[in-house]
């Protein structure tokens, strides 16, 4: 390709200069990941840094080693009793809280096989690393979305873990972590499903202290006690959907409608007294029929004001 270069030969020996100048960390092979075949066969563990704000329960994760040991004792007893399996392997990163003499003795007493990551290699324990990030991001999002004080971070973390345990994950096929651990499908009715239903008010209870409402889902009349009226809504019976009316409602319009209702109510009362005080005769039958028609018309007007 060029002129004047000496002929280079490839030697099998290690070039110290190349190794020194080009040293780098090898990539982690994702295809060599080993997965447990049954619950608790391999347990991953990781911790977050101590929190600056104390929770409403008085926790801030200040003494990690002591809290990890206390938490593991209670957690191990509970999950082994509920699942019927035993913890066999524990994989953690090489942090001081996991390599302390107290924690090492704790694992020896329980005869746990320990797996530690290499220094500065959190990728070897990537499962809890990613899960911690997901939990913290979910908790932070819920707190800032609802403008809640930071002291509720412990409650937000518990809620995030609750949701994740009962939500689909790519690590499992057609089941949630809750089902994989307990063998039961999770029930979310108390959290996610609607508890209210659409209905049309049709009258009052004959013998009950309630309202007669036509349930749009069951197509039956029910008599509930607690309902919320939406007076600006109509039900489109042809499209089977709710329609909201756009009604201008300023102070002057409200005062005008109120005054018209008072006038019409007073007029109806006067006409009713005239009808009751008047003795009907043959020649007055037509006149009374006209009064009844006017009363019905006025009642219709008041109802639609």
GROMACS elastic network, one bead per residue, 0.5 to 0.9 nm:
[ bonds ]
;  ai    aj funct       b0    kb
    2     5     6  0.70624   500
    3     6     6  0.89669   500
    5     8     6  0.85946   500
   10    13     6  0.89183   500
   11    14     6  0.82291   500
   11    15     6  0.89263   500
   12    15     6  0.88502   500
   14    17     6  0.88516   500
   14    18     6  0.81951   500
   14    19     6  0.77331   500
   15    18     6  0.53164   500
   15    19     6  0.62824   500
   15    20     6  0.86614   500
   16    19     6  0.51449   500
   16    20     6  0.60787   500
   16    21     6  0.85387   500
   17    20     6  0.51705   500
   17    21     6  0.60690   500
   17    22     6  0.83776   500
   18    21     6  0.52107   500
   18    22     6  0.57098   500
   18    23     6  0.78698   500
   19    22     6  0.53991   500
   19    23     6  0.54618   500
   20    23     6  0.57576   500
   28    31     6  0.89691   500
   28    32     6  0.88059   500
   28   123     6  0.75532   500
   28   124     6  0.81332   500
   29    32     6  0.58789   500
   29    33     6  0.78105   500
   30    33     6  0.58531   500
   31    34     6  0.87199   500
   35    41     6  0.89989   500
   35    42     6  0.79016   500
   36    39     6  0.72386   500
   36    40     6  0.78910   500
   36    41     6  0.56238   500
   36    42     6  0.58548   500
   36    43     6  0.89670   500
   37    41     6  0.71020   500
   37    42     6  0.89278   500
   38    41     6  0.58382   500
   38    42     6  0.85420   500
   38    85     6  0.83610   500
   38   181     6  0.89041   500
   39    42     6  0.76249   500
   39    43     6  0.87198   500
   39    83     6  0.78854   500
   39    85     6  0.67080   500
   39    86     6  0.82137   500
   39    87     6  0.82568   500
   39   180     6  0.79240   500
   39   181     6  0.63187   500
   40    43     6  0.58276   500
   40    79     6  0.86945   500
   40    80     6  0.82420   500
   40    83     6  0.88460   500
   40    85     6  0.65177   500
   40    86     6  0.60750   500
   40    88     6  0.66397   500
   40    89     6  0.77717   500
   40   181     6  0.89427   500
   41    85     6  0.82242   500
   41    86     6  0.73397   500
   41    87     6  0.57608   500
   41    88     6  0.51060   500
   41    89     6  0.60365   500
   41    90     6  0.86081   500
   42    87     6  0.69933   500
   42    88     6  0.63090   500
   42    90     6  0.59493   500
   42    91     6  0.72047   500
   43    87     6  0.71295   500
   43    88     6  0.79565   500
   43    89     6  0.61175   500
   43    91     6  0.61807   500
   43    92     6  0.86964   500
   44    89     6  0.85579   500
   44    90     6  0.60150   500
   44    92     6  0.61293   500
   44   125     6  0.72413   500
   44   127     6  0.70383   500
   44   128     6  0.61882   500
   45    90     6  0.72780   500
   45    91     6  0.62888   500
   45    92     6  0.52150   500
   45    93     6  0.78983   500
   45   125     6  0.83468   500
   45   127     6  0.87310   500
   45   128     6  0.61424   500
   45   129     6  0.88406   500
   46    91     6  0.88402   500
   46    92     6  0.62108   500
   46    93     6  0.70016   500
   46   125     6  0.84985   500
   46   128     6  0.57822   500
   46   129     6  0.69290   500
   46   132     6  0.78668   500
   47    50     6  0.88998   500
   47    64     6  0.81571   500
   47    68     6  0.86967   500
   47   128     6  0.84867   500
   47   129     6  0.87299   500
   47   132     6  0.78473   500
   48    51     6  0.81637   500
   48    61     6  0.84429   500
   48   132     6  0.74022   500
   49    61     6  0.77166   500
   49    62     6  0.86194   500
   49    64     6  0.87782   500
   50    60     6  0.62149   500
   50    61     6  0.50018   500
   50    62     6  0.53733   500
   50    63     6  0.81958   500
   50    64     6  0.78623   500
   51    54     6  0.70979   500
   51    59     6  0.87373   500
   51    60     6  0.51636   500
   51    61     6  0.63490   500
   51    62     6  0.74702   500
   52    60     6  0.68125   500
   53    59     6  0.85580   500
   53    60     6  0.64045   500
   53   150     6  0.70162   500
   53   151     6  0.61358   500
   53   153     6  0.85372   500
   54    57     6  0.77467   500
   54    58     6  0.55907   500
   54    59     6  0.53362   500
   54    61     6  0.85674   500
   54   150     6  0.86878   500
   54   151     6  0.60538   500
   54   152     6  0.88011   500
   54   153     6  0.87210   500
   54   154     6  0.87180   500
   55    58     6  0.51670   500
   55    59     6  0.53115   500
   55    60     6  0.64684   500
   55   150     6  0.80330   500
   55   152     6  0.59422   500
   55   153     6  0.65468   500
   55   154     6  0.57823   500
   55   155     6  0.81750   500
   56    59     6  0.75997   500
   56   151     6  0.58886   500
   56   152     6  0.64536   500
   56   153     6  0.87561   500
   56   154     6  0.77892   500
   56   155     6  0.85959   500
   57   154     6  0.81578   500
   59    62     6  0.79628   500
   59   154     6  0.82161   500
   60    63     6  0.86606   500
   60   154     6  0.89372   500
   61    64     6  0.59935   500
   61    67     6  0.73831   500
   62    67     6  0.85379   500
   63    66     6  0.57798   500
   63    67     6  0.61734   500
   63    68     6  0.86211   500
   64    67     6  0.51531   500
   64    68     6  0.59173   500
   64    69     6  0.86062   500
   64    97     6  0.61433   500
   65    68     6  0.52439   500
   65    69     6  0.63792   500
   65    70     6  0.87222   500
   65    96     6  0.80210   500
   65    98     6  0.71726   500
   65   100     6  0.75304   500
   65   102     6  0.78857   500
   65   103     6  0.72071   500
   66    69     6  0.53395   500
   66    70     6  0.62231   500
   66    71     6  0.84757   500
   66    97     6  0.83980   500
   66   102     6  0.84230   500
   66   103     6  0.85523   500
   67    70     6  0.50940   500
   67    71     6  0.57875   500
   67    72     6  0.83321   500
   68    71     6  0.50414   500
   68    72     6  0.59131   500
   68    73     6  0.85600   500
   68    97     6  0.77555   500
   68    98     6  0.84072   500
   68   103     6  0.82143   500
   69    72     6  0.51667   500
   69    73     6  0.62649   500
   69    74     6  0.88931   500
   69   102     6  0.81061   500
   69   103     6  0.64829   500
   69   106     6  0.73732   500
   70    73     6  0.53506   500
   70    74     6  0.66143   500
   70    75     6  0.86028   500
   71    74     6  0.54725   500
   71    75     6  0.58844   500
   71    76     6  0.83005   500
   72    75     6  0.50026   500
   72    76     6  0.56313   500
   72    77     6  0.83330   500
   73    76     6  0.54268   500
   73    77     6  0.63902   500
   73    78     6  0.87655   500
   74    77     6  0.53857   500
   74    78     6  0.62225   500
   74    79     6  0.87350   500
   75    78     6  0.51998   500
   75    79     6  0.60813   500
   75    80     6  0.83322   500
   76    79     6  0.55737   500
   76    80     6  0.59747   500
   76    81     6  0.83919   500
   76    86     6  0.82347   500
   76    87     6  0.74769   500
   77    80     6  0.54936   500
   77    81     6  0.61255   500
   77    82     6  0.86982   500
   78    81     6  0.52879   500
   78    82     6  0.62213   500
   78    83     6  0.86015   500
   79    82     6  0.51159   500
   79    83     6  0.58555   500
   79    84     6  0.80083   500
   79    85     6  0.80568   500
   79    86     6  0.83475   500
   80    83     6  0.53361   500
   80    84     6  0.54712   500
   80    85     6  0.53370   500
   80    86     6  0.54108   500
   80    87     6  0.74022   500
   81    84     6  0.56002   500
   81    85     6  0.76546   500
   81    86     6  0.86389   500
   82    85     6  0.82987   500
   82   182     6  0.78410   500
   83    86     6  0.82772   500
   83   181     6  0.69335   500
   83   182     6  0.63808   500
   87    90     6  0.76618   500
   87   112     6  0.73711   500
   88   111     6  0.82939   500
   88   112     6  0.58196   500
   88   113     6  0.62887   500
   88   114     6  0.88652   500
   89   112     6  0.58690   500
   89   114     6  0.58780   500
   89   115     6  0.72583   500
   90   107     6  0.89510   500
   90   112     6  0.68305   500
   90   113     6  0.62363   500
   90   114     6  0.50257   500
   90   115     6  0.60302   500
   90   116     6  0.85107   500
   91   113     6  0.85835   500
   91   114     6  0.60362   500
   91   116     6  0.58884   500
   91   117     6  0.77838   500
   91   125     6  0.70585   500
   92    95     6  0.80864   500
   92    98     6  0.71854   500
   92   114     6  0.79075   500
   92   115     6  0.64025   500
   92   116     6  0.53256   500
   92   117     6  0.66222   500
   92   125     6  0.65826   500
   92   128     6  0.88123   500
   93    98     6  0.75042   500
   93   115     6  0.83212   500
   93   116     6  0.54494   500
   93   118     6  0.76510   500
   93   119     6  0.82179   500
   93   120     6  0.89726   500
   93   121     6  0.81336   500
   93   122     6  0.66200   500
   93   124     6  0.80795   500
   93   125     6  0.65307   500
   94    97     6  0.84380   500
   94    98     6  0.65933   500
   94    99     6  0.66349   500
   94   116     6  0.57589   500
   94   117     6  0.57871   500
   94   118     6  0.69542   500
   94   119     6  0.65811   500
   94   120     6  0.85112   500
   94   122     6  0.88828   500
   95    98     6  0.54422   500
   95    99     6  0.62366   500
   95   100     6  0.86294   500
   96    99     6  0.50636   500
   96   100     6  0.58166   500
   97   100     6  0.57269   500
   97   103     6  0.74219   500
   98   101     6  0.87087   500
   98   102     6  0.88562   500
   98   103     6  0.60539   500
   98   104     6  0.73681   500
   98   116     6  0.89357   500
   99   102     6  0.83366   500
   99   103     6  0.65995   500
   99   104     6  0.63089   500
  100   103     6  0.54292   500
  100   104     6  0.61537   500
  100   105     6  0.86280   500
  101   104     6  0.50784   500
  101   105     6  0.60795   500
  101   106     6  0.84853   500
  102   105     6  0.53062   500
  102   106     6  0.61935   500
  102   107     6  0.88669   500
  103   107     6  0.63033   500
  103   108     6  0.86301   500
  104   107     6  0.52642   500
  104   108     6  0.62698   500
  104   109     6  0.87430   500
  105   109     6  0.61579   500
  105   110     6  0.86963   500
  106   109     6  0.52954   500
  106   110     6  0.65252   500
  106   111     6  0.87302   500
  106   112     6  0.89440   500
  107   110     6  0.51550   500
  107   111     6  0.60134   500
  107   112     6  0.53459   500
  107   113     6  0.78498   500
  107   114     6  0.77629   500
  108   112     6  0.63702   500
  108   113     6  0.85028   500
  109   112     6  0.79576   500
  116   124     6  0.85875   500
  116   125     6  0.84654   500
  117   120     6  0.82026   500
  117   121     6  0.63066   500
  117   122     6  0.68487   500
  117   123     6  0.83187   500
  117   124     6  0.57411   500
  117   125     6  0.66895   500
  118   121     6  0.53642   500
  118   122     6  0.78616   500
  118   124     6  0.76150   500
  119   122     6  0.80396   500
  120   123     6  0.87432   500
  121   124     6  0.60421   500
  121   125     6  0.80217   500
  122   125     6  0.54394   500
  122   126     6  0.61660   500
  122   129     6  0.73399   500
  123   127     6  0.84882   500
  123   129     6  0.81031   500
  124   127     6  0.85964   500
  125   128     6  0.65840   500
  125   129     6  0.67651   500
  126   130     6  0.60450   500
  126   131     6  0.84116   500
  127   130     6  0.55524   500
  127   131     6  0.61883   500
  127   132     6  0.86590   500
  128   132     6  0.58192   500
  128   133     6  0.84399   500
  129   132     6  0.53745   500
  129   133     6  0.65224   500
  129   134     6  0.89030   500
  130   133     6  0.51720   500
  130   134     6  0.63062   500
  130   135     6  0.87569   500
  131   134     6  0.50294   500
  131   135     6  0.61388   500
  131   136     6  0.85570   500
  132   135     6  0.51621   500
  132   136     6  0.60799   500
  132   137     6  0.84741   500
  133   136     6  0.52570   500
  133   137     6  0.60503   500
  133   138     6  0.85372   500
  134   137     6  0.52315   500
  134   138     6  0.61251   500
  134   139     6  0.86074   500
  134   160     6  0.86464   500
  135   138     6  0.51941   500
  135   139     6  0.61431   500
  135   140     6  0.85474   500
  135   156     6  0.89582   500
  135   157     6  0.63777   500
  135   158     6  0.89156   500
  135   160     6  0.58529   500
  135   161     6  0.66591   500
  135   164     6  0.83610   500
  136   139     6  0.51296   500
  136   140     6  0.60097   500
  136   141     6  0.84699   500
  136   156     6  0.88211   500
  136   157     6  0.68899   500
  136   160     6  0.83005   500
  137   140     6  0.51122   500
  137   141     6  0.60197   500
  137   142     6  0.86230   500
  138   141     6  0.51450   500
  138   142     6  0.62464   500
  138   143     6  0.86983   500
  138   156     6  0.79004   500
  138   157     6  0.76881   500
  138   159     6  0.89733   500
  138   160     6  0.60643   500
  139   142     6  0.52842   500
  139   143     6  0.62527   500
  139   144     6  0.87270   500
  139   153     6  0.65955   500
  139   154     6  0.84475   500
  139   155     6  0.84048   500
  139   157     6  0.52342   500
  139   158     6  0.84809   500
  139   159     6  0.77704   500
  139   160     6  0.61729   500
  140   143     6  0.52470   500
  140   144     6  0.61896   500
  140   145     6  0.83809   500
  140   150     6  0.88191   500
  140   153     6  0.75293   500
  140   156     6  0.77155   500
  140   157     6  0.85980   500
  141   144     6  0.53954   500
  141   145     6  0.58216   500
  141   146     6  0.85829   500
  142   145     6  0.52066   500
  142   146     6  0.63356   500
  142   147     6  0.84436   500
  142   148     6  0.83694   500
  142   156     6  0.68970   500
  142   160     6  0.89149   500
  143   146     6  0.56088   500
  143   147     6  0.59380   500
  143   148     6  0.51506   500
  143   149     6  0.72353   500
  143   150     6  0.71203   500
  143   152     6  0.76134   500
  143   153     6  0.72536   500
  143   156     6  0.70234   500
  144   148     6  0.64166   500
  144   149     6  0.85144   500
  144   150     6  0.87153   500
  145   148     6  0.79534   500
  148   151     6  0.83210   500
  148   152     6  0.71663   500
  149   152     6  0.60654   500
  149   153     6  0.81234   500
  150   153     6  0.56025   500
  150   154     6  0.89477   500
  151   154     6  0.73536   500
  151   155     6  0.87231   500
  152   155     6  0.53603   500
  152   156     6  0.63361   500
  152   157     6  0.87594   500
  153   157     6  0.61036   500
  153   158     6  0.86493   500
  154   157     6  0.51379   500
  154   158     6  0.63236   500
  154   159     6  0.86977   500
  155   158     6  0.51357   500
  155   159     6  0.62261   500
  155   160     6  0.86661   500
  156   159     6  0.50593   500
  156   160     6  0.61574   500
  156   161     6  0.86962   500
  157   160     6  0.50586   500
  157   161     6  0.62445   500
  157   162     6  0.85666   500
  158   161     6  0.52204   500
  158   162     6  0.61474   500
  158   163     6  0.87369   500
  159   162     6  0.50184   500
  159   163     6  0.62760   500
  159   164     6  0.86707   500
  160   163     6  0.52264   500
  160   164     6  0.61833   500
  160   165     6  0.86589   500
  161   164     6  0.50801   500
  161   165     6  0.60942   500
  161   166     6  0.87327   500
  162   165     6  0.53889   500
  162   166     6  0.66634   500
  162   167     6  0.88513   500
  163   166     6  0.53503   500
  163   167     6  0.60804   500
  164   167     6  0.50447   500
  164   168     6  0.77636   500
  164   169     6  0.83085   500
  164   176     6  0.86206   500
  164   177     6  0.79558   500
  165   168     6  0.82601   500
  165   176     6  0.67318   500
  165   177     6  0.52036   500
  165   178     6  0.53810   500
  165   179     6  0.87925   500
  166   176     6  0.55797   500
  166   177     6  0.63316   500
  166   178     6  0.56034   500
  166   179     6  0.79349   500
  166   185     6  0.86466   500
  166   186     6  0.62665   500
  166   187     6  0.85732   500
  166   188     6  0.83753   500
  167   175     6  0.84988   500
  167   176     6  0.55987   500
  167   177     6  0.73492   500
  167   178     6  0.83446   500
  168   171     6  0.87303   500
  168   172     6  0.76470   500
  168   173     6  0.85645   500
  168   174     6  0.76226   500
  168   175     6  0.65393   500
  168   176     6  0.50176   500
  168   177     6  0.75345   500
  169   172     6  0.58261   500
  169   173     6  0.79385   500
  169   174     6  0.87553   500
  169   175     6  0.79873   500
  169   176     6  0.66162   500
  169   177     6  0.75672   500
  170   173     6  0.69432   500
  170   174     6  0.89838   500
  172   175     6  0.60951   500
  172   176     6  0.69182   500
  172   177     6  0.74997   500
  172   180     6  0.80793   500
  173   176     6  0.82002   500
  175   178     6  0.81282   500
  175   179     6  0.61290   500
  175   180     6  0.66107   500
  175   185     6  0.80373   500
  176   179     6  0.52549   500
  176   180     6  0.62387   500
  176   181     6  0.86932   500
  176   185     6  0.78240   500
  176   186     6  0.80700   500
  177   180     6  0.50260   500
  177   181     6  0.61515   500
  177   182     6  0.85288   500
  178   181     6  0.53362   500
  178   182     6  0.60004   500
  178   183     6  0.76026   500
  178   184     6  0.73002   500
  178   185     6  0.71950   500
  178   186     6  0.66233   500
  179   182     6  0.52462   500
  179   185     6  0.51017   500
  179   186     6  0.66883   500
  180   183     6  0.56523   500
  180   184     6  0.78344   500
  180   185     6  0.87813   500
  181   184     6  0.82015   500
  182   185     6  0.82691   500
  187   190     6  0.77939   500
  187   191     6  0.88544   500
  188   191     6  0.53679   500
  188   192     6  0.59572   500
  188   193     6  0.73442   500
  189   192     6  0.57350   500
  189   193     6  0.51957   500
  189   194     6  0.82284   500
  190   193     6  0.69081   500
  190   195     6  0.89820   500
  191   194     6  0.87062   500
  194   197     6  0.77996   500
  197   215     6  0.74285   500
  197   216     6  0.78565   500
  197   217     6  0.76479   500
  198   214     6  0.86304   500
  198   215     6  0.64562   500
  198   216     6  0.60026   500
  198   217     6  0.75333   500
  198   242     6  0.85426   500
  199   213     6  0.58505   500
  199   214     6  0.52440   500
  199   216     6  0.53763   500
  199   217     6  0.81915   500
  199   221     6  0.89848   500
  199   235     6  0.87625   500
  200   212     6  0.85912   500
  200   213     6  0.53949   500
  200   214     6  0.50714   500
  200   215     6  0.68251   500
  200   216     6  0.75117   500
  200   234     6  0.85023   500
  200   235     6  0.74321   500
  201   204     6  0.85369   500
  201   211     6  0.72588   500
  201   212     6  0.61959   500
  201   214     6  0.64557   500
  201   229     6  0.82604   500
  202   211     6  0.78875   500
  202   212     6  0.56020   500
  202   213     6  0.55271   500
  202   214     6  0.67024   500
  202   221     6  0.84846   500
  203   211     6  0.60680   500
  203   213     6  0.70666   500
  204   208     6  0.83191   500
  204   209     6  0.79819   500
  204   210     6  0.62664   500
  204   212     6  0.50532   500
  204   213     6  0.84350   500
  204   223     6  0.80738   500
  205   208     6  0.50115   500
  205   209     6  0.61778   500
  205   210     6  0.53081   500
  205   211     6  0.53379   500
  205   212     6  0.56630   500
  205   223     6  0.64898   500
  206   209     6  0.81584   500
  206   210     6  0.86678   500
  206   212     6  0.88137   500
  207   210     6  0.87168   500
  208   211     6  0.82085   500
  208   223     6  0.77629   500
  208   225     6  0.88333   500
  209   223     6  0.86676   500
  209   224     6  0.88268   500
  209   225     6  0.69887   500
  210   223     6  0.57797   500
  210   224     6  0.56864   500
  210   226     6  0.77873   500
  211   222     6  0.79805   500
  211   223     6  0.52105   500
  211   224     6  0.58839   500
  211   225     6  0.63932   500
  211   226     6  0.84145   500
  211   227     6  0.81241   500
  212   221     6  0.63688   500
  212   222     6  0.57625   500
  212   224     6  0.71197   500
  213   220     6  0.82792   500
  213   221     6  0.54176   500
  213   222     6  0.53529   500
  213   223     6  0.61530   500
  213   224     6  0.74171   500
  214   217     6  0.89593   500
  214   218     6  0.85014   500
  214   219     6  0.65803   500
  214   220     6  0.56318   500
  214   222     6  0.62796   500
  214   223     6  0.87949   500
  215   218     6  0.56289   500
  215   219     6  0.53431   500
  215   220     6  0.54392   500
  215   221     6  0.59708   500
  215   222     6  0.67089   500
  216   219     6  0.51184   500
  216   220     6  0.74740   500
  216   240     6  0.84096   500
  217   220     6  0.81271   500
  218   221     6  0.85388   500
  224   227     6  0.69500   500
  229   232     6  0.88982   500
  229   233     6  0.89065   500
  230   233     6  0.56262   500
  230   234     6  0.86637   500
  230   244     6  0.89830   500
  231   234     6  0.80391   500
  232   243     6  0.85854   500
  232   244     6  0.57586   500
  232   245     6  0.53844   500
  232   246     6  0.75609   500
  232   247     6  0.77505   500
  233   242     6  0.67345   500
  233   243     6  0.55990   500
  233   245     6  0.59231   500
  234   241     6  0.86967   500
  234   242     6  0.59291   500
  234   243     6  0.50689   500
  234   244     6  0.60756   500
  234   245     6  0.72127   500
  235   238     6  0.88702   500
  235   239     6  0.86937   500
  235   240     6  0.70633   500
  235   241     6  0.59578   500
  235   243     6  0.58468   500
  235   244     6  0.85328   500
  236   239     6  0.55269   500
  236   240     6  0.54408   500
  236   241     6  0.53517   500
  236   242     6  0.59665   500
  236   243     6  0.64115   500
  237   241     6  0.70476   500
  237   242     6  0.87449   500
  238   241     6  0.81189   500
  239   242     6  0.86421   500
  248   253     6  0.79278   500
  249   252     6  0.82369   500
  249   253     6  0.60988   500
  249   254     6  0.64246   500
  250   253     6  0.54354   500
  250   254     6  0.62588   500
  250   255     6  0.87589   500
  251   254     6  0.51310   500
  251   255     6  0.61635   500
  251   256     6  0.86476   500
  252   255     6  0.51243   500
  252   256     6  0.61746   500
  252   257     6  0.87266   500
  253   256     6  0.51243   500
  253   257     6  0.62822   500
  253   258     6  0.86161   500
  254   257     6  0.52953   500
  254   258     6  0.61776   500
  254   259     6  0.86881   500
  255   258     6  0.51155   500
  255   259     6  0.62001   500
  255   260     6  0.86701   500
  256   259     6  0.52209   500
  256   260     6  0.62553   500
  256   261     6  0.87133   500
  257   260     6  0.50778   500
  257   261     6  0.61974   500
  257   262     6  0.87194   500
  257   305     6  0.67634   500
  258   261     6  0.51799   500
  258   262     6  0.63802   500
  258   263     6  0.88013   500
  258   305     6  0.89026   500
  259   262     6  0.51515   500
  259   263     6  0.62859   500
  259   264     6  0.86716   500
  260   263     6  0.51240   500
  260   264     6  0.61068   500
  260   265     6  0.85054   500
  260   302     6  0.86216   500
  260   305     6  0.87960   500
  261   264     6  0.51624   500
  261   265     6  0.60103   500
  261   266     6  0.85197   500
  261   302     6  0.64095   500
  261   305     6  0.78450   500
  262   265     6  0.51780   500
  262   266     6  0.61540   500
  262   267     6  0.85881   500
  263   266     6  0.52024   500
  263   267     6  0.61547   500
  263   268     6  0.86686   500
  264   267     6  0.50089   500
  264   268     6  0.61257   500
  264   269     6  0.86217   500
  264   298     6  0.71263   500
  264   299     6  0.87114   500
  264   301     6  0.89222   500
  264   302     6  0.75341   500
  265   268     6  0.51742   500
  265   269     6  0.62672   500
  265   270     6  0.87567   500
  265   298     6  0.88192   500
  265   299     6  0.89745   500
  265   302     6  0.83942   500
  266   269     6  0.51723   500
  266   270     6  0.63205   500
  266   271     6  0.87603   500
  267   270     6  0.51925   500
  267   271     6  0.62668   500
  267   272     6  0.86111   500
  268   271     6  0.51661   500
  268   272     6  0.60619   500
  268   273     6  0.86668   500
  268   295     6  0.68199   500
  268   298     6  0.77807   500
  268   299     6  0.86772   500
  269   272     6  0.51149   500
  269   273     6  0.63168   500
  269   274     6  0.87117   500
  270   273     6  0.52677   500
  270   274     6  0.63387   500
  270   275     6  0.87970   500
  271   275     6  0.62064   500
  271   276     6  0.86725   500
  271   291     6  0.78258   500
  271   295     6  0.83381   500
  272   275     6  0.51025   500
  272   276     6  0.62083   500
  272   277     6  0.85788   500
  272   295     6  0.87385   500
  273   276     6  0.51402   500
  273   277     6  0.59705   500
  273   278     6  0.83274   500
  274   277     6  0.52497   500
  274   278     6  0.58903   500
  275   278     6  0.52743   500
  275   279     6  0.80320   500
  275   280     6  0.85568   500
  275   288     6  0.74215   500
  275   291     6  0.82001   500
  276   279     6  0.76272   500
  279   284     6  0.87628   500
  280   283     6  0.81568   500
  280   284     6  0.58570   500
  280   285     6  0.67416   500
  280   288     6  0.80793   500
  281   284     6  0.51042   500
  281   285     6  0.65540   500
  282   285     6  0.56024   500
  282   286     6  0.83284   500
  283   286     6  0.69523   500
  283   287     6  0.78920   500
  284   287     6  0.50492   500
  284   288     6  0.62354   500
  284   289     6  0.87147   500
  285   288     6  0.51948   500
  285   289     6  0.62911   500
  285   290     6  0.87487   500
  286   289     6  0.51428   500
  286   290     6  0.63940   500
  286   291     6  0.88424   500
  287   290     6  0.51944   500
  287   291     6  0.64465   500
  287   292     6  0.89314   500
  288   292     6  0.62914   500
  288   293     6  0.86867   500
  289   292     6  0.51632   500
  289   293     6  0.63285   500
  289   294     6  0.87412   500
  290   293     6  0.51535   500
  290   294     6  0.63093   500
  290   295     6  0.87071   500
  291   294     6  0.50925   500
  291   295     6  0.61561   500
  291   296     6  0.86989   500
  292   295     6  0.50369   500
  292   296     6  0.62456   500
  292   297     6  0.86059   500
  293   296     6  0.52397   500
  293   297     6  0.62587   500
  293   298     6  0.87301   500
  294   297     6  0.50006   500
  294   298     6  0.61428   500
  294   299     6  0.85864   500
  295   298     6  0.51145   500
  295   299     6  0.61283   500
  295   300     6  0.86019   500
  296   299     6  0.50951   500
  296   300     6  0.62311   500
  296   301     6  0.86937   500
  297   300     6  0.51583   500
  297   301     6  0.63302   500
  297   302     6  0.88405   500
  298   302     6  0.62528   500
  298   303     6  0.86496   500
  299   302     6  0.51738   500
  299   303     6  0.62089   500
  299   304     6  0.87736   500
  300   303     6  0.51850   500
  300   304     6  0.64140   500
  300   305     6  0.88264   500
  301   304     6  0.53451   500
  301   305     6  0.62921   500
  302   305     6  0.52652   500
